[in-house]
Amino acid sequence: MTERMARLLTVAQAAELCNCAERTIRRALDRGEIEARWVGRVGSPRGLRVPEDVLDAWTRRGSQGPEDEGEGEAEAVQEPEPAPARVAQRQPRRRVLSRGVG
């Protein structure tokens, strides 16, 4: 059996396909959310390629969100309590004593 190879996309092509910025794709690569392959010289930013099937799986996971995978109600988000008001305390003024010269 022959396994069909996935089409390899550049970061720019992947971003265009996902309708997002290249930076978003690069961040996902850095976090390990998307796996990529090197083509040509390893370490060259131009040689990084993202398989199309991996990108499709990432977009499907992203649209569901990690908390949407389970059944049931979503947990209510609590807003943080406001910080207590700080009372500004005045610093005592320094008295400048002028000494007459002469």
Secondary structure, DSSP 4 states (H G I P E B T S, - for coil): --PPPPPEE-HHHHHHHHTS-HHHHHHHHHHTSS--EE-SSTT-GGGEEEEHHHHHHHHHHHHH-GGGSSSSPPPPPPPPPPPPPPPPPPPPPPPPPP----
